[in-house]
Amino acid sequence: MQRKWSNRFEGSYEFLYGTIGLASVAPGVTLQDINDDFDGQILADVLVSQTKSIGPAELGLEFSLPMFVFEGDEDFTTPTALARQYVASMKAPHKEFVPIPGGHFAMFTHSDEFLQELVKRVRPLAVH
């Protein structure tokens, strides 16, 4: 029920259907690629019930490289509060939770802000 309404409020289905047009004209993309993408979306919905029982410890808490979680500040599909808690529980040489405007697909719907945050936060570590 939660995913149904979060997808409705965040416009997830409209976004996903809108990507079909982009994929159909992208160089090298085949009809099989588009079908595989749809199959993946269906599988993701099937796996939701299984992943509900997974906690931070099962996802992993110790990392030997910098960890960043970029997430829409109004993401109801992957609740922002839970993502913040996960980052807080991590052990890593550097870790950050970086909110960007938008919902579950914020890195696409607010790509300028996403790119600015990547350059500001990740690039300094990458060139160091």
Secondary structure, DSSP 8 states (H G I E B T S, - for coil): -HHHHHHHHHTHHHHHHHHHHHHHHSTT--HHHHHHHHHHHHHHHHHHHHHTT--HHHH--B-SS-EEEEEETT-TTTTHHHHHHHHHH-B-SSEEEEEESSSTTHHHHTHHHHHHHIIIIIHHHHH-
